[in-house]
Amino acid sequence: MKYHPIAALLSVFVLFFPALALAGDHTLTSPDGDIRMSINVENGVRWAISYKNQAVFLPSRVDLKLKGAKSVFRAGKLDTTLASSVNRTIEPVVKHKSAEVHEHYNQLSLRFDNRWGLEFRAFNDGIGYRIVGEKAVDIVVEKEIAEFNFPQNSETLFPEEDTFISHFERHYLPLKVGDIAKKRFASLPAYAKTPAGINIVITEADLFDYPGLFLFGTAGDGFRAGFPGVVKSAMPKEGSEDRNEVVKYHKHIAETNGNRSFPWRIAVISDQATDLVESQLVYLLSRENKIEDTSWIKPGRIAWDWYNASNLYGVDFKNGLNTATYKYYIDFAAKYGLEYVILDEGWTVSTTNLLAANPELDVHELIRYGKEKKVGIILWALWKPLDKDYSNILRAWGEWGVAGIKVDFMQRADQQMVNYYTKIAKEAAKHKLLVDYHGGFKPAGLRRAYPNVMTYEGVKGNENNKWSTDVTPRHNVTLPFIRMVAGPMDFTPGAMRNANPWNHQVNHFRPMSLGTRAHQVAMYAVYESALQMLCDSPSSYLREPEVAEFIAQFPSVWDETQVLAGEVGEFIVVARRSGDTWYLGAMTNEHGRKLTVDLSFLISGDYRMQSFVDGVNTVQFAEDYRLNNVSVKAGQKIELNMASGGGWAAVLSRKLSL
């Protein structure tokens, strides 16, 4: 981690009070004064929040219940407070959103006489709080109390879960918070909106050695925390023993040491939905980089095989899970400057033997050939077979020259599985392996501590096109405002078979996306993933080289991000900069839309704008598009015209003066 030599300013103010003077309310405000947090410590701890003098959270409890003890904040008395503020600029190892991250917050720390405490931080775009313990003894956490109580008639987009065993690929259900029964629950992140129009995304950060947080209904205007228990037993599920389990849980949720900080509970807050997309609170509220040498960590774009079922055509060999097919993928990646190729399920002789390739595939030759073409190889693995011998497997793959791993089918967020994520990230870093976590929960801070963790699934993405019509344009323009707030998402864009609802067909081996071709292309600017996929067949891209050439211009990491316009579930316009070049993406839901975009964010001067736009015949043929080249100036306003389910993308290159 690096700190800007000028902007790294840290000021701490310490105030000690006798216990009697500390009773009642304590106040914490954001640096700009818009967010005001009130913390009451009489008979336990409750907090409430207003934003621009409008209620956001009504009094909500926080506490921790340990085995054999009372709830820690009801048992203790407030002893000291400490107020501090931080204003600095951080340079992240991987530029998921920007080359610099501004960290500016005010903090209030409360310490109780039983060696437990709370830390509250107020940023301009939200708040976080966490429980802190100072007892170096083993503890059993029976329950964490975390409430999020809203003003009456608040609404939510609720990513409802059926069980704690989940791939975390959810719809966002539009509901009234008060209508959600006590047994219904959702995974994070979750969205809410108050009657005053204030947008809120609830999620968590710095998740280590503790289960992931879920939100349960209360049959009232709020959510309460719920957690999977500590694993009692996990037995292979008949018929899919390599990946699925029948899990039984204890009632208690964690077994850990009491001398620790617990995960941050986060609420991103703004009256502008675009601020949700720009927020970096999850990154800022997570522990710092643990990898000493990060020079080998290289983001990039990936040619992916599984979505398109390795369907190649116009070739002189039989396609499939074989060496010739993957050399074709490598050649395609090299042609367009893509950094990686994934060998997904089927590259091994079996899903449980991860050190032997199937007889049709020479993995060592592919790694050698990839290096010759400057294309790295990423290997897929199921989490359970990897876990059985992870240190030897990852060491071997590192020795082979593998660039990274894609770990799949975790399907849980209990303490054991959270620790598995950390263990694999740490071990992979020893062997200079990048990590893509698939089939599991959302980002929650691990990528800052171990920046070789490049992306996560935990999203209902393009692969669902293979078996459903779930991934609609409305879903796609909801994701940036909710799921992507937590961090990068492996949505896997780039579908080349595109359709409207009336002529869409579900086909596992030749999948179609809903929405236009330009809708898919715009995802390369709108969606964040340091390992960004090109999900369709290389043969399809090569058949339309102008599409491949346009997509290949988009990097997977960014020096700057500005969200120019957007409304949750309606539309979004994003501008991202890499070097002196700007990349723009706009997407809309099922409604066609005309938008005006102000180019005032550009540095003064003239630019060449190459744009990828919806064609005039997308109603009949969603793959219709046009490529345009025009000159634009900084400060100019341009008009976007997106079809139903449509999109718009552009690359703006600065013209050099003669």
VENMO-V595673 format. One line per field, one symbol per residue. psi: psi as a letter, one per 30 degrees, with the letter a starting at -180 (. if undefined). Layout:
psi->???
This chain:
psi->klkkfefikkkkkkkkkleefflakkkklleffekkkkkkgkhakkllkljhgkkeklkklklkklkgllkeffelkkellkklkkjlkkjlekieelfkkkjjlkkkkkklfghllkkkkjlfgalkllkkkhjilkljjekkjjkjkllkgllljjiklelfjkfhjlljkjlkeffjlffklllllkklklfggkkkkkallhjkhlllklkklggailllklkklkkeljkkkkfhffekljkkklelfkjakfilklkkkkjkklfjfffeefkheeefglllkfkejgffjjlalkjkeeeghhjllglglklaileeefeeeeeeeeeggkflkkjakfflflffjggkllffkjeeeeeeeeeeghklkkkkkkeeeeefheeeeeeeeeefgkflkjklheglgleeeeeeeeeeeeeeeeghklkjjlhallkhfefeeiffjellchkjafffffglgeileeeegeeffdefefakkifiagkfjkllefgkkkjefilklklleeeeefffeekkjfjkljflkeeeeffiffeeeeeffklflkfkkkjellkkgdlkkkkkkjbgkkkkkkklbfklkklkkkgffkkkakkkjjkjlklfgfeejfgklkkkjlkllkflklkkjklkgalkllkjkkkkk.
